[in-house]
Amino acid sequence: MAASEIIGRITTGFYSLLAEDERPAPRPVPVAPAASTAPAGCASPADFTAELARLLEGNPKATAGRIHLIGLEPIRARLGDRWPRLQDSIHLLASKVISQHLAPDDVFCRYGALDYLIAFAHLGPEAARLKSVAIAQSLYGHFLGDEDLDGIVIRSAVGRVDGSVVFEERAVQDILGDMATGLGPLAVQPNPSLGLNRPGRAPHLDWQYRPVLDRRHNVLSTWCCMPVAPSAAGPPAEGYAVLGGDGGAPRFAELDRMTLGHALADLDGLLANRFSVFVNAPVHFESLSSSRTRTGILDLLNGTDAMIRRFLVLEMYGVPGDISRTRLLDLAGMLRPFCRSILLAADPQAHGIVHARECGVHGVSFDLSGGSCPGFSGNFDRTCRALEHTGTRVAIVGVRSIGQARAAAAAGATYLGGPRIGPPAEVPANMVRYDWNDLLAERCTH
């Protein structure tokens, strides 16, 4: 089927969708031109169709799953009588928010009074859906002051058996739920199945952010995004322990995509509200080792706005202690374009950490609560000092006491994290001054 025919059928399906909703389609209003570094919004559906034809010229079948429709109806409903007075400025800001999320080759256009069509040039269907959710979350968080997605829908172009292309409407909560349950039930009981933690549902996977103190600048500046699963007996499972021992590259990769998507959506909303904050997200060695599993992660990162990447830290977990310099260089080089810095979660005895700096790894983290870290023995202290001497920053997490905090500082660690630094939070807080006296006095401000 020719690209032009597919475009025609998309347009037909789109008009049918509007007719079914009994919403009129007023004459489109041109959006403000985007900055040269951002994708340009099309002034009309005709312009959008032309740009879409260009994107699909080499692969017409890529239509399904990559074209989405997002509306501002919940915003209009919330504003009520104020909508007519504010709609022009809201559309200007909405165009700016959308363009901030898109890659240079992506296109979007305003259609009618409330809707925006968005086409992702390079993302696969799953990554495009997640990006649409992130855009919706950012839009409603920006205009309504919260990120409650109940009742919000996204329309996605889908293929039909007869070759036509129409739009399918799905609630954001359902999209997120499907992505979450794609991980399947955990193998070890009584751990629950993975899923988003929403009111009215059974306990399942959630995410928390743990604060990290930047000791050089005396600020709580970075928040580590970690998946958490409640347990019927004992403390909740955290990090990759939520998989209950049922690992493997596909499981690690799916959990990484979910956690990374959650972190990116929250970070985008924070930046839109002018927060100063860095977010740390985990990526497992097993996820990156196979081209089959790393594609989804790299697609998600590739579709992330460059501004968001400036505030994203990626931390590699599960890297073998005897990894070669060449292999570590490959992994760091793969991730470097998509983030501000790269950390390596390691054992102090791991031989590979000596190559960290020359391989492009900015820092090495040691976890005092993980069981493998020997604490502050002479060897551990010397390892920390040696890393800092070469310019590799040391992060020590799992700090539970003032004694451990003092010892970590004496070893030269730049970053400190753990219960003694501050409790976890549902979302990161704005960067705040937090010096040594505040730590000693337990004056955590969030």
Secondary structure by P-SEA (a helix, b strand, c coil): ccaaaaaaaaaaaaaaaaaaacccccccccccccccccbbbbccaaaaaaaaaaaacccccccccccccccaaaaaaaacccccccaaaaaaaaaaaaaaaccccbbbbbcccbbbbbbbccccaaaaaaaaaaaaaaaaaacccccccccbbbbbbbcccccbbbbbbbbaaaaaaaaaacccccccccccccccccccccccbbbbbbbbbccccccccbbbbbbbbbbcccccccccccccccccaaaaaaaaaaaaaaaaaaaaaaaaacccbbbbbbbbcccccccccaaaaaaaaaaccaaaaaabbbbbccccccccaaaaaaaaaaccccccbbbbbcccccccccccccccccbbbbbccccccccccaaaaaaaaaaaaacbbbbbcccccaaaaaaaaaacccccccccccccccccccbbbbcaaaaaaccccc
